[in-house]
Amino acid sequence: MSEADEGRRSAEDYETPGHGGRIPDIISLVKDSYADLRPAERRVADVVLDDVKFAVDASNAALAEKAGVSEPTVTRFCRAIGCDGVRDFKLKLAQSLVVGQLYLSKPPTPSPDNGMPFWGAVFGEARRALDEAERQLDPAELAEAAELIAKARQVTVFGLGGSSSALAQETQYRLFRYGVTVSAHSDPYLMRMTASTLKPNDLVIAISATGRTREVIEAVELARHYRANAICVTAPDTDLARICDVRLTVAVPEYPDTLKPTASRFAFLAVIDLMAVAAGYRLDAPARETLRRIKYTIQLHRAGKEMEPLGD
């Protein structure tokens, strides 16, 4: 086997579990095999990577013409990356579009005013997310959430994935300062185990950007089975929202730039802050006393100003 052949990877190397079978990540295969391809085959790869949808829909002749190569070269390219032929390659390429063209091409960007074209998108989307949260939130649901938190024996927060895990931890940070017994969990097994220990008058707060995360939904269902109450911070009209007592829901369409963090984080963070403050107002004197004690011990530990962030 030649050094070039050793560097090449077959479609099976990129197969990952999917619904109804195994789906090869043919885009990664083409990119990783690029250096080992012949010059003519690289021209075919360039056309494919430049416009995946065109490559899926185009005939063999059209693909060859756009790449400036012969039709047999297209066939050799397909076999060079481990496919049986053009038909097999196009089938796998079509499967790659399951994630959407959004992730396979550069998004349109506004004209930069300061050399950073994403500047306006990040700040603009953050402002829009906060506006949407203020417009869509139901004050009655927020008041009910504060009531459940204030009377709970203990509060458990569930969140799975990058953003929701961080928001679950943030919810714990917000609530414990009011004297609420609260813990956050992001491991799916720990969520199920914790849900199984809950009792009436305990409370689960579940956070999910999509409302479809199966592990979170199942953990909440377990908690409800043991008669715990449930609040969700999620998108409206979702499976998670339907099984909770209180629904704090916001829908924030995302800006088509895959490199930008999701704007829904800002909306959900505002929801968490509102929920925590509402609980603090509901608890009133006990919450204020707990905050005073925290601030007193922090001030003894290090010098600072009275209105500095608490514990930061």
DARA-V942466 format. One record per backbone hydrogen bond with DSSP energy under -0.5 kcal/mol. NH is the residue of the N-H (numbers start at 1). CO is the residue of the C=O. E is the energy in kcal/mol with one decimal. If there is no record, write none. Layout:
NH:CO:E, NH:CO:E
This chain:
6:2:-2.1, 7:3:-1.4, 8:4:-1.1, 13:10:-1.2, 14:11:-1.4, 15:12:-1.1, 16:23:-1.5, 18:21:-1.7, 21:18:-1.4, 23:16:-2.1, 24:22:-0.6, 25:14:-1.3, 26:24:-1.7, 29:25:-1.7, 30:26:-2.4, 31:27:-2.3, 32:28:-2.8, 33:29:-1.7, 34:30:-0.7, 34:31:-0.7, 36:33:-1.4, 37:33:-0.6, 37:34:-1.4, 42:38:-2.3, 43:39:-1.3, 44:40:-1.3, 45:41:-2.3, 46:42:-2.7, 47:43:-1.8, 48:44:-2.3, 49:45:-2.8, 50:46:-1.9, 51:47:-1.6, 55:51:-2.0, 56:52:-2.0, 57:53:-2.2, 58:54:-2.9, 63:59:-2.4, 64:60:-2.2, 65:61:-2.6, 66:62:-2.4, 67:63:-1.8, 68:64:-1.1, 69:64:-2.5, 74:70:-1.2, 75:71:-1.8, 76:72:-2.5, 77:73:-2.5, 78:74:-2.2, 79:75:-2.1, 80:76:-2.2, 81:77:-1.2, 82:79:-1.5, 83:78:-2.3, 89:85:-2.3, 90:86:-2.7, 91:87:-2.0, 92:88:-2.1, 93:89:-2.5, 94:90:-2.6, 95:91:-1.6, 96:92:-1.2, 97:93:-0.7, 97:94:-1.0, 98:95:-1.6, 99:96:-1.1, 100:97:-1.5, 103:100:-1.3, 104:101:-1.7, 105:101:-0.6, 105:102:-0.5, 119:116:-1.8, 122:118:-2.5, 123:119:-2.1, 124:120:-2.7, 125:121:-2.6, 126:122:-1.8, 127:123:-2.2, 128:124:-2.3, 129:125:-2.4, 130:126:-2.0, 131:127:-2.2, 132:128:-2.6, 133:129:-2.2, 134:130:-2.3, 135:131:-2.2, 136:132:-2.7, 137:133:-2.1, 139:137:-0.7, 142:138:-2.0, 143:139:-2.3, 144:140:-2.0, 145:141:-2.3, 146:142:-2.3, 147:143:-1.8, 148:144:-2.2, 149:145:-2.3, 150:146:-2.5, 151:147:-1.7, 152:148:-0.8, 152:149:-0.7, 153:201:-2.4, 155:181:-3.0, 156:203:-2.9, 157:183:-2.8, 158:205:-2.6, 159:185:-1.7, 160:207:-0.6, 165:161:-2.1, 166:162:-1.5, 167:163:-2.3, 168:164:-2.1, 169:165:-2.0, 170:166:-2.2, 171:167:-2.2, 172:168:-1.8, 173:169:-2.2, 174:170:-2.3, 175:171:-2.2, 176:172:-2.4, 177:173:-0.7, 178:175:-1.8, 179:176:-1.9, 180:175:-1.5, 182:180:-0.9, 183:155:-1.8, 185:157:-2.9, 188:186:-0.5, 191:187:-2.4, 192:188:-1.8, 193:189:-2.6, 194:190:-3.0, 195:191:-2.5, 196:192:-1.7, 197:193:-0.6, 197:194:-1.4, 198:194:-0.6, 198:195:-0.9, 201:227:-0.6, 202:199:-2.1, 203:154:-2.1, 204:229:-2.4, 205:156:-2.8, 206:204:-0.5, 206:231:-3.1, 207:158:-2.7, 208:233:-2.1, 214:212:-0.7, 217:213:-2.3, 218:214:-2.7, 219:215:-1.8, 220:216:-2.3, 221:217:-2.5, 222:218:-2.1, 223:219:-2.2, 224:220:-2.7, 225:221:-2.0, 226:222:-1.6, 227:224:-2.0, 228:223:-2.5, 229:202:-2.5, 231:204:-3.0, 232:246:-2.2, 233:206:-2.7, 234:232:-0.5, 234:248:-1.4, 235:208:-0.5, 240:211:-1.7, 242:238:-2.0, 243:239:-0.8, 243:240:-0.9, 244:241:-1.0, 245:230:-1.5, 246:230:-1.9, 248:232:-2.6, 248:246:-0.6, 249:247:-0.9, 250:234:-1.8, 252:250:-0.6, 257:255:-2.9, 260:257:-1.5, 265:262:-1.1, 266:263:-1.3, 267:263:-1.1, 268:264:-2.9, 269:265:-2.5, 270:266:-2.0, 271:267:-2.0, 272:268:-2.6, 273:269:-2.4, 274:270:-2.6, 275:271:-2.8, 276:272:-2.5, 277:273:-2.8, 278:274:-2.6, 279:275:-2.0, 280:276:-2.4, 281:277:-2.7, 282:278:-2.0, 283:279:-2.5, 284:280:-2.6, 286:283:-1.0, 288:284:-2.4, 289:285:-2.4, 290:286:-2.1, 291:287:-2.4, 292:288:-2.4, 293:289:-2.3, 294:290:-2.2, 295:291:-2.7, 296:292:-2.5, 297:293:-2.2, 298:294:-2.2, 299:295:-2.5, 300:296:-1.7, 301:297:-1.4, 302:298:-2.3, 308:305:-1.5, 311:309:-0.6, 312:309:-1.0
